[in-house]
Amino acid sequence: STIQLAEGEWYSLGGSLVRRGVSFARAGRWQPAEAAWKKALSRNAHNDAALFNLAVASAQAGDYAAAEDYAMEALRIQHTDCYADGLEQIRELRSASEEAEDQMRTAVVPAGFSDRSYSLLQ
């Protein structure tokens, strides 16, 4: 499932930039979307929609630590179900990603070899 982007309040400072970024993101153009959201934040550091959308963009890029930070900051400014659900999804994605990385790091011993004989071959 995808994390829902925040539209923001149309009248908020940077609101048009937030919506422009959402349009870019929906078209798969994440770099200009992020640029629009960062510009919205430069105009209003408390723009929760821009922060949350940067969380979604970070998750999309696989940077779950940054995604979690952005989502928590958005939640501190404005607690919404959308942000809480998004943060939960980001944490699930992060957990799944870390689990996959752990599995990839686990050495697989070929069948027919004992651990000891396999380590001698390496």
C-alpha positions in Angstrom: 0.0 0.0 0.0 1.2 3.5 -0.7 1.4 6.3 1.8 -1.1 9.0 1.2 0.3 12.5 0.4 -0.9 15.5 2.3 -2.6 18.2 0.3 -2.3 20.8 3.0 -4.5 23.9 3.6 -5.0 25.9 0.4 -4.7 29.2 2.3 -1.5 28.3 4.3 1.8 29.9 3.6 3.4 27.6 1.0 0.2 25.8 0.3 0.4 26.2 -3.5 3.9 24.8 -3.4 2.7 21.8 -1.4 0.0 21.1 -4.0 2.5 21.6 -6.9 4.8 19.1 -5.2 1.9 16.6 -4.9 1.2 17.0 -8.6 4.9 16.2 -9.4 4.9 13.2 -7.0 1.8 11.7 -8.5 3.5 12.0 -11.9 6.5 10.1 -10.5 8.7 13.2 -10.5 10.0 13.0 -7.0 12.9 15.5 -7.3 10.8 18.5 -8.3 8.2 17.4 -5.7 10.8 17.5 -3.0 12.2 20.9 -4.2 8.6 22.3 -4.0 8.1 21.0 -0.5 11.5 22.3 0.7 10.7 25.7 -0.8 7.3 25.6 1.1 9.2 24.9 4.3 11.6 27.8 3.6 8.5 30.0 3.6 6.9 28.4 6.6 9.0 26.1 8.8 5.7 24.8 10.4 4.1 23.6 7.2 3.1 20.1 8.4 1.9 19.0 4.9 5.3 19.8 3.4 7.1 18.0 6.2 4.8 14.9 5.9 5.3 14.8 2.1 9.0 14.9 2.5 8.6 11.9 4.8 6.8 10.1 2.0 9.5 11.1 -0.5 12.2 9.9 1.8 10.4 6.6 2.3 10.1 6.3 -1.5 13.9 6.7 -1.7 14.5 4.1 1.0 15.7 6.6 3.6 13.5 5.4 6.4 15.3 7.2 9.1 14.7 10.6 7.5 11.2 9.6 6.6 10.4 8.8 10.2 12.0 12.1 11.4 9.9 14.2 8.9 6.7 12.3 9.8 7.2 12.8 13.5 7.9 16.5 13.0 4.7 16.8 11.0 2.8 15.0 13.8 4.2 17.3 16.4 2.9 20.3 14.5 -0.5 18.9 13.5 -1.7 15.5 14.7 -3.8 13.9 12.0 -4.9 10.3 11.3 -3.2 10.6 7.9 0.2 11.4 9.5 -0.2 8.8 12.2 -1.1 6.1 9.7 1.8 7.3 7.4 4.3 7.1 10.2 3.1 3.6 11.0 3.5 2.5 7.4 7.0 4.1 7.3 8.0 2.1 10.4 6.6 -1.1 8.8 8.6 -0.4 5.6 11.7 0.3 7.7 11.4 -2.9 9.6 10.8 -5.0 6.5 13.8 -3.3 4.8 16.1 -4.0 7.8 14.9 -7.6 8.0 15.6 -8.1 4.2 19.1 -6.6 4.7 19.7 -9.0 7.7 18.7 -11.9 5.6 21.0 -10.9 2.8 23.9 -10.7 5.2 23.3 -14.1 6.5 25.7 -16.6 4.9 24.1 -19.5 3.2 26.0 -22.8 3.6 25.7 -25.0 0.5 24.0 -28.3 1.0 26.4 -31.2 1.8 28.9 -29.0 3.7 29.3 -28.7 7.4 29.8 -25.2 8.8 33.4 -26.1 9.5 34.3 -27.5 6.1 32.6 -24.5 4.4 34.5 -22.0 6.4 37.8 -23.7 5.4 36.9 -23.2 1.8 36.5 -19.4 2.1 
